[in-house]
């Protein structure tokens, strides 16, 4: 209980810190607008409050109020386990994000604890996982494009923050559940750090945040030096966002224990390799194809190597 309370307090602290960072940026812009006209400043504050609700507060509200699918590791009573699975199945039956055949599968196995567990595992590892994967790729591309085109650190930070929250909200809505409160606290730290990195990413050594192969590629190929640092920063930000999405998915599977830890780790690693070439290629569609192909090449090689080792 003490550890759980600790992580919840850390999560609340992270949210408060994010709020003060946003407030500082809003007041800074408001001061500049005051020099033009005071009504322009007040209008900006009203707009900021509206955006704060829709982009920050509402996603957090949806995430926090969603049910959690947590199976206690110490829960030995099969009747209680069956009840947990049935409650989870009822939530999924109300969802519009899973297929009719998935709902039929859940209904047909509702009376048997082991069969229902297998059905839940099937639905989570096929339809729901596919939907979540698409949400991760889509939001990571949005981060790449937004921060690659932006030339402002504060704007990058706000963009990454809001898109990450939107992605977590979508994952919760698609799965029907949220991670437990300690995991949500850890996620809030991930989101906060990702946003802060985005704010100052042009002033840091990107090789510290990118895979070794990417760093070597940038060093070895001269013409890559002509690529805008904003584009490279956008790729780094999209990688961090992709990681937040995968971590969110990992926490969901940790909670419901439908997969073991080894399966979860392998799935997270494979997904990160699989997503990045697609994110980079589609995100940089407005740039020459050779650039996107070159930057995604190290991920393709790693993914191919991983597939070869498994076969």
N, C-alpha and C positions, 0 to 999 in steps of 0.2 A: 504493500500500500504506500510505503514511504517513497519508493522509487517512482511509482505512478504519479504521486503528488508532485514530486520533484520535476518530472517532465512536463506536467501540466502547467506548473508555475513558469518553467522556462519558455513554454509555448506562448503563454500570456505575455511574458516579458518581450518576446520577439514581436508580437503583434503591436504592443505599445511602442516599441522602438520604430517599427515601420510607420505607425501613425505619426510620430513626431518627425520622422524624416520627410514624410509627405507634407506635413504642416509647415515645416521649414521652407520647403520648395514653394508652396503656395504663397506664403507670406513674402518671400523674396520677389516673386513675380508681381504680387499685389503692390509692393512698394514702388516698383518700376512703373506700373500702370497709374499709380497715384500722381506721378509727375505729368502724366498726360491729362487725366481728368479723374476726379474722385468717384464719379458715377461708374466709370469704366472699371475702377478697382472693385467697387461693390458688386457690379455685374459678374466680374470674374470670380469673386468669392461665392456668389450664389451658384454659378456654374460648377465650381469646384465641389461644393457640397452635393450637388445632384450627381456628378460623376463619381464622387467618393462612395455614394450609396450603391449605385448600379455596378460599378467596377470592383469595389472592394468589400463593402459591408454585405451586400446581398449574396455574393458568392460564398462568403464566410458563413452567413446564416444558413444557406442551403446545405453546406458541408456539415456544419455542426449539428443541425437538426435531423440529418439523415440517420436511419437506424444502423447499428453495427452488427456484423455477423461474426461474433467472437465465440469460439469453442474453447472452453477452459481445458487446459492440458490435464488438469487434475479431475476432470469430470468423468467419473467411472460409471455412473448410472446410465445405462443404455436408454432408459425411458426418457431421461432428461436430454440426452444427446438427440434422440429422435425428435423431441419437441423443438430443440434449436434448429434442426434441419427443416422441420415442417414450417416453422415461422419464417425461415429464409426462403423456402419455396413459395410461400404465400406472397411474400414481397415481390419475388420475381414474376409470379403469375400476373401481377398488376402492371408489370413493366411493359412499355411499348418497344423496348430496344431488343427484345429477344424474339425469336421466330415462333410461329404457331406450333411447329413440331417439337420445339424445346418445351413449350408449356404443356403439350400433350405428354411428353416424356415424364415431366415432373408430376403431373396428375396421376399417371398410371403407376408410379412407384411411391406415392405418398404414404402408403400403409406399411411399407417395409423400410426399416431404418438403414440397412446396408445398401439396398437398391436405391433409396432416395439419396444417400450420400454419393453413390456412383453417378447418379443422374445430375446432381449439383456440380460434381467435379467435371462432368462432360460439358455442361452448359457454360461453366466458368472458363473452361480451358479451350472452348471453341468460339461460340457466338460472342460471349462477353469479352473475351480476350481480343478477338478480331476488332470489335468495336472500339475497345480501349486503345489498341495499337493505332487505329486510324486517327483517334483523337490526339494521341501523342505526336504523331507525324505532322498532322495539320497544324497544331499549336507551335511545334518546334519550327516549322517553316515560317509561320507568322513572325516569330521572334527573329529568325534569320533575316527576313526581308525588312522588318521594321528597324532593327538596330543596324543593319548594313547601310540603309539609306539615311539614317539619322546621323547628324553631326553634333549631337548634344548629349552629354553624359547623363544629365538629369532626365531627359526624355527617354533615354535608353533604360534607365532604372525603372521609371514608371511603366513603360511598355512591358518590360520583362515581368515586373510584379503583377500587373493586371492579367497578362496572358497566362502566367503560371497559375494564378488563382482560378481563372476561367477553365484551364485544363483540368485542374483537380476537381472542380465542380462538375465538369462533364464526365470525368471518370466515376465519380460518386453516383451521378444520375444514371450512367450506363450500366453500372454494376448493381445499383439499387442499395448499396451500402457504403459506409464510410469506414476508414481505419479507426481503431480505438483511440481514445484521447491521448495516451502517451505517444502513439505514432503520429497523430495530428500535430502534437507539439514538435516532434522531430522534423516533420514536414515544414512547419512554419519557419524553423531555423534554416532548412534547405532553401526555401523560397527567399527569405531575407538575404542570405549570403549570395544567392544567385543574382538578386537585384542589385546588391552593392557592388558585386564584381562587374556587372554590366555598366554601372555608372562610371567606373574608372578603368575599364578594360583597355582603353587606348594608351594608358600610362603604365601598364604592367607588361611583364614578359609573358607573352601568350603561350610560350612553350611549357610554362609551368602548369597550364590548365588543359593542354592538348596532348593526345597520344604521341609517344616518341616518334613514330613513323611520320606523322604530320609535321612535326618540328624538323625532322631531318629533310623532308621534302622541301620545306620552305628555305632551308639553308643551302641545299645542294643545287637548286634550280634557279638561276639568276633572274629570269623574267618574272618570277613570282614576286620579286621585290617591287615591281611596278604596280601590283594589285593594291588597291586602296586598303589601308589598315581597317577601315570601317567594315569592309567585306569580311576580312579575317575575324574581326571582332564579332560580326554577326554569326559566323560559323561557330565560334567559341560559345557565344550565348545560346545558340540553338542546341549545342551539345549538352550544356548545363540544364537547359529546359527539358531535353529528352531524358536526361538522368532523373530529374524530379518526377517526370511521368512514370518512368520505370520503377522508381522507388515507391511511389504511391501504389502502383499495382502490386509490387512485392509485399507491401504492408497488408494489403487486402488478403493476399494468399496466406500470409503469416497468421493473420487473425482467424481465418476460417479453417485453416489446417487441412484443406482438401489436397494440398500438395506438401511434400516434405521439403526441408530447407535446402537439400541438395538440388532438387528439381527446380526450386524457386531461383537459386543462384545461377544455375545453368540457363534457365529461361531468360533471366535479366541480362546475362552476358551476351547471349545470342541475339536478343532483341536490340541491344545497343549497337551491335555490329551491323545488324540488318537494316536498322532505321536510318543511320547516318548517310549512306550513299544516296538514298531516296530523298532525304531532307535537303542535302546539299545540291543534288542535281535539279530537283524541282524548285527549290528556293532560289537558285541562281539561274533560272531559266532565261532571265532578261540579259544575262551576260554570255560571252562566247562559250560554246559547249565544252571546249577544251579545258577551260578553267574549272568548271564543275567536275568534269571527269577526272582531272588531275588531283583535285583536292579530296575527292571521295575514294581515290584508288587505294590508299593504305587500309581503309575500312574493308574494301572489297577483298583485298588480299588476306586480311585477318579472318574474315568470314569464311572464305574459301578454305583456309588452313584449318579452321575450327570444324568445318563440315567434313574435311578429309580425316581428321583425327577421330571423329565420332563414327564414321563409316568403317 
